[in-house]
Amino acid sequence: TIVQLAAYVREVFGAQFTRRFVHAFTICGSFVRCYLFDRAGVSISERINIRKNHRTEELFIRILQSYASMDPTQLGFD
C-alpha cells in the first residue's frame, strides 16, 4: 500500500511544482494510518484502531475534520 501511495504522491509532486508536501491517509478495515510526504521522504503515524474505543472513534472524526478544513498553506501549497 505504501509503495502505491508513494507513486500517487510522486505524480502530485510532478504535476504541482510548488507543492511542498502532501497529506494522505489509508483505511484498511478498522485501522487508519496518516502520512505526510515531502520531497525528502515520508512521516507515518501509528496505526489507529478506530473501533477500539470511543476515544479512537473521536480521534478518527477529528482527523477527517482537520483534513476537510485545511487551507492551501496547510495542504502544502507554497
N, C-alpha and C positions, 0 to 999 in steps of 0.2 A: 504494500500500500504506500509506504513512504517513497519508494522509487517512482511510482506512478504520479504521486502528488508532487514530487520534486520536478518531474518532467513538465507538469502543467505550470508550475511556478516559473520554470525556466522560459516557457513560452510567454508568460506575462511580462517578465523582465525584458525579453527580446522585443516585445511589441510596445512596451511603455518604458522608454529610456530614462525618464526622470523618476521612475518609481524607486524608492529607497528600500522598501520591504513589503512583504505580502503576508497577510494573516491567512491561516487555513485551519480547519478542524476536521476530524474524522469521527464518525459514529459507527460503531460496529456492535450490534446487539445492544446491550445496556452500557457500553463503555464509550467514553468520549475522550479525545486527546486533542489538545490545541497546539498549533505550530506557528512559529514566527520565522519566516525565511527572510534573510537579507542577502546581499550579493556575496557574502563571505561564507554563509552556511545557514544552519537552522538551529533554533531553540525549541525543545519539545517539552510539553508539560507532563506531569504524572498522568497515568491513566485514571480516569474518574468513573466510578460505577454509579450511574445516575439513579439506580434503583436500590442502592444500598440503604439509604435512609432519607429522611425529609431534608436534611441539610444539603446533601448532594443533589437532590432534585432542585432545590432553590439555587444552588450554585450553577447548575446547567441553564436554568432560566436566565440568571444574571449574565452568563456568558453570551447567550443568544441576544439578549437585550443590548449588551455592550457592542457586539458586532453590528447590530442593526442601527445603532445611534452614533457611530463613529463619523467624524468629519473627514474631509480629504487628507488633512495632515496626519491624522491618526491612522488612516488607511495606507499610509506610506507614500503619498504623492508629495513631491517637493514643491 
